Amino acid sequence: MPEGPEIRRAAFEVEQAVKGQTLVEVYFAFPHLKEHEDHLVAAKVEAVRTKGKAMLIHFSNGYSIYSHNQLYGKWMIRKAFTYPTTKRQLRLALYTEKKAALLYSASDIEVLKTDELVNHPFIAKAGPDVLSDDVTESLLLERMQSSTFKNRSWSALLLDQGFVAGNGNYLRSELLYVAGISPDAKPSECSDEQQHAMAEALITLSERSYETEGITVSHPLANELRNAGKKRRDYRHYVFNREGKLCYACGETIVKVTKNGRRLYYCPYCQ
């Protein structure tokens, strides 16, 4: 499933293609959304925002499209009325005179009045999005120290969109590694240093992944590994998807376990 950084990048690309432009045609694949095609034609796209893994497209007529890519959804930008060669099913298309923003394979799509978005079940429960909201380390420390979150395991908490929106499975492993925290630990069991390290990592790793299209290791390490001839899969992450390989910091072997029904990778020495 795409995580917050991937959806934020997709939102940027959609916004670059259609923001400020008048829609000349709108297509919804699902019958219950067809009535909204006429509502949105001739409207202008005012903004494209994200809330975690959800994308929100706001229009000049007071309506918004909510979409969640889930496992297989994918946005593609093309010239107007041209299409990629793909076996995916087109679910939503926004056409301007020059560009088309096409959403394939997603099934979670809704049209709502913009002022009613706050009541959407996902939006209402979602925590702060570090790539879209004004999020500080102090705010994140307050959340992890609150009675709501402090006694839950980090391995569960980092997948909870109500804690911080946008985190997913690869970010979970990487955040725990960078903060030096065991997957079994709880915020209440962590030192002040670990809590501050996690607050910082929650911001910096999402920003880095967004800027680099999915790379979470530091820029110097990525450059060092790239210059040594390593492929992208070898310098993309510190621990995620690196079971049996050596930790870049200590040389210990990376371990894979299952936590909360999903795979998690960590370094037994560094964490």
Protein Blocks (a to p, Z undefined) as FASTA:
>chain_A
ZZfklmmmmmmmmmmmmgoiacfbdcdfblklmmmmmmmgopacfbdcdehjaccdddfk
opacdddekjmbccddddehiacddfbdcfbdcddfkbccddehiabdcdddfklmmmpm
klmmpccdfklmccdfklmmmmmmpmklmmpcfklmmmmmklpghiafklmmmmmmmnop
afkbcfklpcfklmmmmmmmmmmmmmmmmmnoopabdfklmmmmmmnopafklmmpmkgo
pghiacfklopacddddeehiacdddfklZZ
